[in-house]
Amino acid sequence: MAFDNSFTAVTGATYTAAQYNTHVRGNFSAIWVYTTAGDIAYAVNSTTLSRLGIGTSGYLLSSNGSAPLWVANTRYITALLNLNVALVAGDDAFRFRIPSALNGWNITSVAMSRKAGTGTLTIQIRNVTDAVDVLSTKLTVDSGETDSLTAATPAVIDTTKDDVATGDQFAIDVDVAGTNTFYAYVEIGLSKP
């Protein structure tokens, strides 16, 4: 149906169902073509509506500053490996279990920081249940630096080993502790595919 602006409302008038259907419901349908239950209308400008299709289960509604969009709901597992005693190399510096709410999700980001230390701090994230390493390039903090964000070689997640399932056990292994590494902190981001 095309937009119809031939109807003029009059104070005190009675409106019929046919008038309502044509001039309210019909006009709304003409200016915003929805296709699926759950679609959302949003204003592109002061006179134009657009459609945002229903999102994938588990995604969140967000904004890029000019339009709404669906984004993955990233959750984080964080691990403080040590405090004010120098970190030592070894497996199982920290272990964690995947809860049922994250079943079928993927590890999508990794990061690490330390308060102080020299030498390159290097860690691996290991899926103990599946007996595989998650990172094809290990996570590092370079000598004299405090964050993996500036690492000369960024960590790479092996996308064939990033899946998680309820009850999976994971370990953070310290392959190289560096010297006088204090307050080493690891962050693992998980997103629904």
N, C-alpha and C positions, 0 to 999 in steps of 0.2 A: 504494500500500500504506500502511496506517496503521501507526503506531509500535506495536511488539509487545514488551512487557516480561515475557512469560510464562516466559521461559527463565531458569533459575538455573544458573550455572556451579558445578561441583563440582571440587575439587582432584583431579588425576589422571585426569579423565574424557577421553574421546576425543570430538571434535566432528566431526560429519558436514558435508559440503558443504551439505546442505540447511539445517542449523542455522546455519551461517555465513551463507549467503545470506539467510535470514530475519532473523536477529538482529543481524547486523553490516551487511552491505551494504544490506539492506532498510530497517533502521532509520535508517541514515545518509541514504538517499534520501528517507525520510519526513520527516526534520527539515530537510533542505536540498534544495530542488527546484532543480536546475541545469537549464539549457536548452541551453547551447551549450558546445562544447569550448573550454576556456580560461577559463570562469567561475571566480571566486574566492569562496570562502566566508569570511565574517568574523563575529565575535561582535558582536551588537548589545548583549547583556548576558550575564550568566553562564549563561543557559539557552536563548538564542535565536540561531540563525544567520541570516544574510541573504546575499544574492547580489549580487556586483558583476559585471556582464556584462563580457565580454572587451573591452578597449579598442581604440580605433582605432590602426592602425599608426602608429608614431612618437610616440605619447603615452606619458607616464611615470606610474607609480603613485605617488600622493602621499597625504597625509592632511590633513583639515581640523580635526584634533584629536579628532574623535569617530568618524569613518568614513573608509575609504579612498575615493579617487576618482582618475579619470584626468585629467591636465592636459597641456596642450600643452607640448611641449619647446621653449621659447624659446631661441634662440641670439642672440648679440649680435655686431655688428661695431662696433668702437670706433675712433675717429680722433682723434688729437691734432693739431690744426691748426697750432699754433705753440708756441714755448717762451717765452723771455724777450725776444723781439723783437715789437713791436706787430703785431697781426694787420692785414692789409690786405684790402680788398674785392676780389673777383674770382672768376671761375669756376675750377673744378678745384682748389680748395684741398686736396682729398684725393680720390683715386679708388680704387675697389675693384672686384673681379670676384666674381660669384656662383659658388661651387663646386658641383659636381654634387650634393653632399649636401643642398643647399638648393633644388634644382630643384622648382618648383611651390609653394614656400612664399610667405608674404605678409609684408610689412613691417607690424608690428602696434604698434610703439611707437617714439617718438623722444624724445630728451632731450639737453640740452646744459648745459655749465657753463663757467665761466672763473674764473681765480684773482683777477683784478682787471680793472677797466675801467669806463668810464662811457659813456653813450649806449646806445641799444638795439642789441644784437648780433642780427643777423638772418641766417638761412641757409635755403637751399633744398636739398633732396635731389633730384637729377635722374637719371632713367634715361637714360643716354646712348644705349644701344642702341635704345630705343624713342622717343627724342627727346620725353620727357614729364617734367613735374615731378610728383613723388610727393606733395608737400604742397599742399593747397588753401589752407591757412593756414600761413604760414611759421613756422619754429621761432625763438623769440626768447628772449633774456635781457634783462630790462628794465634801464634805466639805474640804476647803483649796486647792482645785484643780481648774484649769482654763479651762479644756477641757473634753468633754464627751468621748474622745478617751480612757481615763484611768478609766472610770466609773467601779465600782465593779460589777454593773449589767448593761450590755449593753441594749440599747433600742431594741425592737423587733417590726417590722412592721407586722401588721395583713394582710396577703396576700389576705384575703377575702374582705378587705376594702381599698386596696391601689390603686384602679382604679380611674382615674380622667376623667372628661368629660368637654367639653366646657361650660363655665359659672358656673361651680361648685365653690362655695364659701368655703374657708377654713379659720380656725382660729387657732392661736397659743394661748393656754391657759396656764397661769403660775399657776400651782397647789401649788408649794412651791417656794417662792422667795429667800430663804436663807437670810442671813444678810449682808447688805451693798454690794449687788450684783450690779456691775456697768458694763456697756457696754456688756450686754448679747446679743449674736449673734446666730441666728439659721440658719442652712443650710439644705435645703430639695432637694434631688436629684431625678429627674424623668427620666425614660428611656422608650423607646418604647419596648413593649413586642415582 
